[in-house]
Amino acid sequence: MYCQFLSLHQVLILVFASSILLFSNPAFAAERVVLKYGIFRESLAVKELSTFGETGELSRPLRVNLALARQNPRAIRQYLTTPVKVSPVFLDKVLNSQIGNVILDELSQVIHTPSRKADRQALRSALVLSASKDEQVTLLEIIENYPTADVEVEGERLENAYRLLRRLQGSVENLLGF
């Protein structure tokens, strides 16, 4: 009985996540990202950041921002695009637990709403949606799937966010015995 319920629960989560992917309105995804490096702030279209992640091509505002902040574009691109494998069902369970709240609070120090309200919920949604596509997550996907029109990113902390995602993958592997 428990195994059947667990399987039904997993199926329901996957159906829900898939329906979000198939029927979601692009208006519920981030359109602008404010990339912050100390005193430097640059508002960009999420598409500009996506293009950088996909091709390595820097838009002029992004190139200027990274140069002023003395950031290595190659390293930033790596943090944004290196995937972390994680099951969307397991991710949903973890993120809806006390430890998940700690993880979400840490990630919200890097990726957050402009108002800093409902950061946990926004990140949870973006993470599960990202993982439901291909059972992996990148920081860029989280930004692209962020459920508010604007998202702020603390650029100097991107490496920390990536390391946190890697730890989450390690926790999953340890729990599943890989």
C-alpha positions as CSV (number, residue, x, y, z in Angstrom):
1,M,0.0,0.0,0.0
2,Y,2.8,2.5,0.9
3,C,4.7,1.7,-2.3
4,Q,1.6,2.2,-4.3
5,F,0.9,5.5,-2.7
6,L,4.5,6.6,-3.1
7,S,4.3,5.7,-6.8
8,L,1.0,7.5,-7.2
9,H,2.5,10.6,-5.4
10,Q,5.5,10.6,-7.7
11,V,3.3,10.2,-10.8
12,L,1.1,13.1,-9.7
13,I,4.1,15.4,-9.1
14,L,5.5,14.5,-12.6
15,V,2.1,15.1,-14.2
16,F,1.8,18.4,-12.5
17,A,5.4,19.5,-13.4
18,S,4.8,18.4,-17.0
19,S,1.6,20.3,-17.3
20,I,3.3,23.4,-16.1
21,L,5.9,22.9,-18.8
22,L,3.4,22.2,-21.6
23,F,0.8,24.8,-20.7
24,S,2.7,27.5,-18.9
25,N,2.4,31.1,-20.1
26,P,5.7,32.7,-20.8
27,A,4.5,35.7,-18.8
28,F,5.2,33.7,-15.7
29,A,8.9,33.4,-16.4
30,A,11.5,35.9,-15.7
31,E,12.0,38.5,-18.4
32,R,14.6,40.7,-16.8
33,V,17.6,39.9,-14.6
34,V,19.4,42.5,-12.5
35,L,22.9,41.2,-12.2
36,K,24.6,42.8,-9.2
37,Y,28.3,42.9,-8.4
38,G,28.9,45.1,-5.4
39,I,28.1,48.6,-6.4
40,F,27.6,47.6,-10.0
41,R,24.0,46.7,-11.1
42,E,23.0,45.9,-14.7
43,S,19.4,45.1,-15.8
44,L,19.4,42.7,-18.7
45,A,16.9,40.8,-20.6
46,V,17.0,37.2,-19.5
47,K,17.5,36.4,-23.2
48,E,20.9,38.2,-23.1
49,L,22.0,36.0,-20.2
50,S,20.6,32.9,-22.0
51,T,22.5,33.7,-25.2
52,F,25.7,34.2,-23.1
53,G,25.2,30.8,-21.5
54,E,24.4,29.0,-24.8
55,T,27.0,30.6,-27.1
56,G,29.5,32.4,-24.8
57,E,28.7,35.7,-26.7
58,L,28.5,38.7,-24.4
59,S,26.1,41.5,-25.0
60,R,27.8,44.9,-24.6
61,P,26.1,45.7,-21.2
62,L,27.0,42.3,-19.8
63,R,30.6,42.6,-21.0
64,V,30.9,46.0,-19.4
65,N,29.4,44.9,-16.2
66,L,31.6,41.8,-15.9
67,A,34.7,43.9,-16.8
68,L,33.9,46.6,-14.2
69,A,33.3,43.9,-11.6
70,R,36.6,42.2,-12.6
71,Q,34.8,38.9,-13.2
72,N,36.0,36.1,-15.5
73,P,33.2,35.6,-18.1
74,R,34.3,32.0,-18.7
75,A,34.0,31.2,-15.0
76,I,30.6,32.9,-14.8
77,R,29.4,31.0,-17.8
78,Q,30.5,27.7,-16.3
79,Y,28.6,28.4,-13.0
80,L,25.5,29.3,-15.0
81,T,25.5,26.4,-17.4
82,T,27.1,23.3,-15.7
83,P,24.2,20.9,-15.0
84,V,23.5,19.2,-11.7
85,K,21.6,15.9,-12.1
86,V,18.6,15.6,-9.7
87,S,15.3,13.8,-9.8
88,P,12.4,16.3,-9.9
89,V,10.3,14.0,-7.5
90,F,13.2,13.8,-5.0
91,L,13.9,17.5,-5.4
92,D,10.3,18.4,-4.7
93,K,10.3,16.2,-1.5
94,V,13.6,17.7,-0.3
95,L,12.6,21.3,-1.0
96,N,9.3,20.8,0.9
97,S,11.1,19.8,4.1
98,Q,12.9,21.7,6.8
99,I,16.3,21.0,5.2
100,G,14.8,22.2,1.9
101,N,13.9,25.5,3.5
102,V,17.5,25.9,4.6
103,I,18.7,25.2,1.1
104,L,16.2,27.6,-0.4
105,D,17.2,30.3,2.1
106,E,20.9,29.9,1.2
107,L,20.1,30.0,-2.6
108,S,17.9,33.1,-2.0
109,Q,21.0,34.9,-0.9
110,V,22.1,34.7,-4.5
111,I,18.9,34.5,-6.6
112,H,15.9,36.4,-5.3
113,T,12.9,38.6,-6.0
114,P,13.5,42.4,-6.0
115,S,11.3,42.7,-3.0
116,R,12.9,39.8,-1.2
117,K,9.4,38.4,-0.5
118,A,8.3,34.8,-1.3
119,D,11.9,33.9,-2.3
120,R,11.5,30.3,-1.1
121,Q,8.3,29.7,-3.1
122,A,9.8,31.3,-6.2
123,L,13.0,29.3,-6.0
124,R,11.2,26.0,-5.2
125,S,9.0,26.5,-8.3
126,A,12.0,27.4,-10.5
127,L,14.1,24.5,-9.3
128,V,11.4,21.9,-9.7
129,L,10.4,23.2,-13.1
130,S,14.0,23.2,-14.3
131,A,14.5,19.6,-13.1
132,S,11.3,18.4,-14.6
133,K,12.6,19.0,-18.1
134,D,15.6,16.7,-18.1
135,E,16.3,15.7,-14.5
136,Q,19.0,18.3,-14.2
137,V,19.3,21.9,-13.1
138,T,21.5,24.8,-14.0
139,L,21.6,28.2,-12.4
140,L,20.7,29.7,-15.8
141,E,17.6,27.5,-16.0
142,I,16.6,28.6,-12.5
143,I,16.9,32.2,-13.6
144,E,14.9,31.5,-16.8
145,N,12.2,29.7,-14.9
146,Y,11.9,32.2,-12.1
147,P,8.2,32.9,-11.7
148,T,8.4,36.7,-11.5
149,A,9.0,39.2,-14.2
150,D,12.2,40.4,-12.6
151,V,14.9,38.4,-10.7
152,E,18.0,39.7,-9.0
153,V,21.2,37.8,-9.0
154,E,24.1,38.5,-6.6
155,G,26.9,37.8,-9.2
156,E,29.8,37.5,-6.8
157,R,27.9,34.7,-5.1
158,L,27.2,32.6,-8.2
159,E,30.0,30.1,-7.3
160,N,28.4,29.6,-3.9
161,A,25.0,28.9,-5.4
162,Y,26.6,26.4,-7.9
163,R,28.4,24.6,-5.0
164,L,25.1,24.4,-3.1
165,L,23.4,22.7,-6.0
166,R,26.3,20.3,-6.3
167,R,25.9,19.5,-2.6
168,L,22.3,18.8,-3.2
169,Q,23.2,16.4,-6.0
170,G,25.7,14.7,-3.6
171,S,23.0,14.4,-1.0
172,V,20.7,12.7,-3.5
173,E,23.4,10.3,-4.6
174,N,24.2,9.4,-1.0
175,L,20.6,8.9,-0.1
176,L,20.0,6.7,-3.2
177,G,23.3,4.8,-2.7
178,F,25.0,5.8,-6.0
